[in-house]
Amino acid sequence: MTIQRFKPGPRMSGAVVHGNTVYLAGQVAEKTAGQSVTEQTKEILAKIDGLLAEAGTDKSKALMANIWLTDIGTFQEMNAVWDAWVSAGNSPARATVEAKLASAPLKVEIAIIAAK
């Protein structure tokens, strides 16, 4: 089976496809870093949509999501954006935890595994 890498870098790829499974690296905000959890989540989910499309799939085929929040108190704020984004009837398995992220302005990180 071949392995395809999308947006490869020296440390990680944005997405890796192996067989019929798409693995996305944890996505963080760039343009909205330092802004609200709402704004960061919107940007991250738009980036996820783009990576999934580039890999030949979409959010309706999401299998698993891992979400990291720097403050679990923002859980409902993030969920408001997530609930509007997730494909109706196709919500993935999901875990959400509080964690320190790599850079102080980042408040949310999301990684997705999807089928093709």
Secondary structure, 3 states (H helix, E strand, C coil): CCEEEEEECCCCEEEEEECCEEEECCEECCCCCCCCHHHHHHHHHHHHHHHHHHCCCCHHHEEEEEEEECCHHHHHHHHHHHHHHCCCCCCCEEEEEECCCCCCCCCEEEEEEEEC
